[in-house]
Amino acid sequence: MKKLNITYVTAEIKNGEKIVRKSRYTAIFEDDRVADCLLDHDTSDVAVANLEKLLRVVERFKGRYYVPGSIKHYELVKEG
Protein backbone atom coordinates (compact mmCIF):
# COMPACT_ATOMS: atom_id res chain seq x y z
CA MET A 1 0.00 0.00 0.00
CA LYS A 2 1.31 3.43 -0.94
CA LYS A 3 0.12 6.92 -0.06
CA LEU A 4 0.50 10.03 -2.19
CA ASN A 5 0.18 13.60 -0.96
CA ILE A 6 -1.41 15.70 -3.70
CA THR A 7 -1.31 19.50 -3.66
CA TYR A 8 -3.84 21.33 -5.83
CA VAL A 9 -6.16 24.36 -5.94
CA THR A 10 -9.79 24.53 -4.79
CA ALA A 11 -12.44 27.20 -5.00
CA GLU A 12 -15.56 27.88 -2.98
CA ILE A 13 -18.12 30.62 -2.51
CA LYS A 14 -18.58 32.02 1.01
CA ASN A 15 -20.86 34.96 1.69
CA GLY A 16 -20.96 35.69 -2.03
CA GLU A 17 -17.18 35.86 -2.28
CA LYS A 18 -15.06 33.41 -4.30
CA ILE A 19 -12.24 31.95 -2.25
CA VAL A 20 -9.39 30.16 -4.04
CA ARG A 21 -6.80 28.31 -2.01
CA LYS A 22 -4.23 25.56 -2.08
CA SER A 23 -5.40 22.21 -0.70
CA ARG A 24 -3.85 18.84 0.03
CA TYR A 25 -5.29 15.35 -0.13
CA THR A 26 -3.64 12.04 0.72
CA ALA A 27 -4.67 9.27 -1.65
CA ILE A 28 -4.17 5.69 -0.51
CA PHE A 29 -3.47 3.06 -3.18
CA GLU A 30 -3.86 -0.62 -2.37
CA ASP A 31 -2.08 -1.52 -5.62
CA ASP A 32 1.46 -0.12 -5.56
CA ARG A 33 1.59 -0.18 -9.38
CA VAL A 34 -1.02 2.58 -9.58
CA ALA A 35 1.02 4.86 -7.33
CA ASP A 36 4.19 3.96 -9.24
CA CYS A 37 2.48 4.96 -12.49
CA LEU A 38 1.65 8.37 -11.02
CA LEU A 39 5.24 8.83 -9.88
CA ASP A 40 6.53 8.03 -13.39
CA HIS A 41 5.96 11.52 -14.80
CA ASP A 42 6.71 10.42 -18.37
CA THR A 43 3.73 8.03 -18.57
CA SER A 44 1.28 9.44 -16.04
CA ASP A 45 -1.15 11.52 -18.19
CA VAL A 46 -3.98 8.98 -17.99
CA ALA A 47 -3.32 8.33 -14.29
CA VAL A 48 -3.36 12.07 -13.51
CA ALA A 49 -6.65 12.46 -15.41
CA ASN A 50 -8.17 9.75 -13.21
CA LEU A 51 -6.70 11.39 -10.12
CA GLU A 52 -8.39 14.65 -11.12
CA LYS A 53 -11.73 12.81 -11.30
CA LEU A 54 -11.15 11.62 -7.73
CA LEU A 55 -10.31 15.15 -6.54
CA ARG A 56 -13.48 16.55 -8.13
CA VAL A 57 -15.60 14.11 -6.12
CA VAL A 58 -13.63 14.57 -2.87
CA GLU A 59 -13.94 18.35 -3.07
CA ARG A 60 -17.67 18.26 -3.90
CA PHE A 61 -18.23 16.28 -0.69
CA LYS A 62 -16.37 19.06 1.15
CA GLY A 63 -18.54 21.74 -0.48
CA ARG A 64 -15.71 23.05 -2.62
CA TYR A 65 -14.68 22.77 -6.27
CA TYR A 66 -11.49 21.26 -7.63
CA VAL A 67 -9.91 23.68 -10.12
CA PRO A 68 -9.23 21.56 -13.24
CA GLY A 69 -5.56 21.19 -14.17
CA SER A 70 -4.41 22.63 -10.85
CA ILE A 71 -2.40 19.73 -9.46
CA LYS A 72 0.81 21.47 -8.40
CA HIS A 73 2.72 18.62 -6.83
CA TYR A 74 2.38 15.02 -5.72
CA GLU A 75 4.81 12.90 -3.79
CA LEU A 76 5.06 9.56 -2.05
CA VAL A 77 4.41 9.73 1.69
CA LYS A 78 7.37 8.38 3.60
CA GLU A 79 6.39 5.36 5.68
CA GLY A 80 7.50 5.13 9.29
Secondary structure as UniProt FT lines:
FT   STRAND          2..14
FT   TURN            15..16
FT   STRAND          17..29
FT   HELIX           32..39
FT   TURN            41..42
FT   HELIX           45..61
FT   TURN            62..63
FT   STRAND          65..66
FT   TURN            68..69
FT   STRAND          73..76
//
